[in-house]
Amino acid sequence: MKPLLTHNMTHKVVTVKRNVPAHEAQAIMRNQLIRHLPVVDEAGELVIGMLSDRDLLRSPHPDKPVCELMSSPILSFDINTPMLVVASAMVERKMSAFLVTNDNEVEGIVTSEDLILLLIDILKKEPSPKWILSDFLVNPMMQKVLSAATPAGY
């Protein structure tokens, strides 16, 4: 079964309004232990961008509104999207967070941390590799290594 976004995302979305100063957004991230904040319009209804901790680091002005620092337009994926599609998009677009939607309603956020947690889960389920000596001995490269490492005459 392929991992789906619905099982590998953060459901609780913390947002910030567009005119909030950068220093307040930074305090929210620090207090909530998060690195991404969807930015919403003044009514708090429409997501207009994504603010990352890196966006805040690039700003020398702590009073600058987050709407001037955020990435926009924001990208989103349907809640039933396979994680392979999401991971590929993160790598291709060099982005570390996307909104997750269901029928055009925000359901959550997926970040690179969610992908790392999925990877950890997959690796825990993988059986340990078994080293079989015969696999090494028939490998030409390993034969060269063993030959070079073995004293002459043995």
TAQUI-V218091 format. One record per residue. OMEGA is omega as a letter, one per 20 degrees, with the letter a starting at -180 (none if undefined). NEAR is the number of other ideal C-beta (glycine too) atoms within 12 Angstrom. D_FIRST is the distance of its C-alpha to the first C-alpha in Angstrom with 1 decimal. Layout:
BEGIN
{{OMEGA | NEAR | D_FIRST} {OMEGA | NEAR | D_FIRST}}
END
This chain:
BEGIN
{{a | 7 | 0.0} {r | 17 | 3.8} {r | 25 | 6.5} {a | 22 | 8.9} {a | 36 | 12.6} {a | 24 | 13.4} {a | 23 | 12.1} {a | 36 | 13.7} {r | 35 | 17.1} {a | 31 | 20.6} {a | 18 | 21.6} {a | 15 | 25.2} {r | 30 | 26.9} {a | 27 | 30.3} {r | 35 | 32.4} {r | 39 | 35.8} {a | 28 | 38.4} {a | 30 | 39.6} {r | 22 | 43.1} {r | 32 | 42.2} {a | 24 | 43.8} {a | 33 | 41.8} {r | 21 | 43.1} {r | 22 | 41.8} {r | 43 | 38.3} {r | 29 | 38.4} {r | 19 | 39.5} {r | 27 | 36.7} {a | 27 | 34.1} {a | 16 | 35.9} {a | 12 | 36.2} {a | 20 | 32.5} {r | 13 | 31.2} {a | 29 | 29.4} {a | 27 | 29.8} {r | 40 | 29.1} {r | 43 | 30.9} {r | 43 | 30.4} {a | 38 | 33.9} {r | 30 | 35.0} {a | 20 | 38.2} {r | 16 | 41.2} {a | 11 | 40.1} {a | 18 | 36.8} {a | 14 | 35.0} {r | 21 | 33.8} {a | 38 | 31.8} {a | 29 | 33.9} {r | 32 | 32.6} {r | 39 | 30.9} {r | 45 | 33.0} {r | 34 | 31.9} {r | 29 | 33.8} {r | 21 | 34.7} {a | 31 | 36.3} {r | 31 | 38.5} {a | 16 | 39.4} {a | 16 | 40.7} {r | 24 | 43.0} {a | 11 | 46.4} {a | 14 | 47.3} {a | 18 | 45.9} {a | 17 | 47.3} {r | 24 | 45.7} {a | 26 | 43.5} {r | 40 | 39.8} {r | 28 | 39.7} {a | 24 | 41.6} {a | 34 | 39.1} {r | 35 | 35.7} {a | 29 | 33.4} {j | 22 | 33.5} {a | 16 | 32.1} {r | 29 | 28.9} {a | 28 | 25.5} {r | 31 | 22.8} {r | 35 | 19.2} {a | 25 | 17.9} {a | 28 | 15.9} {r | 21 | 12.9} {r | 29 | 12.9} {a | 22 | 10.1} {r | 33 | 11.4} {r | 20 | 12.1} {a | 23 | 14.6} {a | 39 | 16.1} {r | 29 | 16.6} {r | 16 | 18.1} {r | 24 | 20.4} {a | 25 | 21.6} {a | 14 | 22.6} {a | 11 | 24.2} {a | 19 | 26.0} {r | 13 | 26.8} {a | 29 | 25.9} {r | 29 | 24.5} {r | 41 | 23.8} {r | 42 | 22.8} {r | 40 | 23.2} {a | 37 | 20.3} {r | 26 | 21.5} {a | 20 | 20.9} {r | 11 | 23.5} {r | 13 | 25.5} {r | 16 | 25.8} {r | 31 | 25.0} {a | 27 | 22.2} {a | 31 | 22.1} {r | 40 | 22.0} {a | 45 | 19.6} {r | 32 | 21.4} {r | 29 | 21.1} {r | 22 | 21.3} {r | 33 | 18.1} {r | 30 | 16.5} {r | 18 | 18.4} {r | 20 | 17.2} {r | 27 | 13.5} {r | 19 | 14.8} {r | 14 | 16.7} {r | 16 | 13.9} {a | 18 | 12.0} {r | 13 | 15.4} {a | 11 | 16.3} {a | 11 | 13.5} {r | 10 | 14.6} {r | 7 | 17.4} {r | 8 | 20.8} {r | 8 | 22.0} {r | 8 | 24.7} {a | 10 | 27.7} {a | 11 | 29.4} {a | 11 | 33.0} {r | 10 | 33.2} {r | 13 | 30.4} {a | 15 | 32.7} {r | 16 | 35.9} {r | 12 | 34.9} {a | 14 | 33.8} {r | 11 | 36.9} {r | 13 | 36.5} {r | 18 | 36.3} {r | 15 | 39.4} {a | 13 | 41.3} {r | 13 | 40.4} {r | 17 | 41.4} {a | 14 | 44.5} {a | 11 | 45.5} {a | 11 | 44.9} {r | 11 | 46.8} {r | 8 | 50.6} {r | 7 | 52.7} {r | 4 | 53.8} {none | 7 | 50.9}}
END
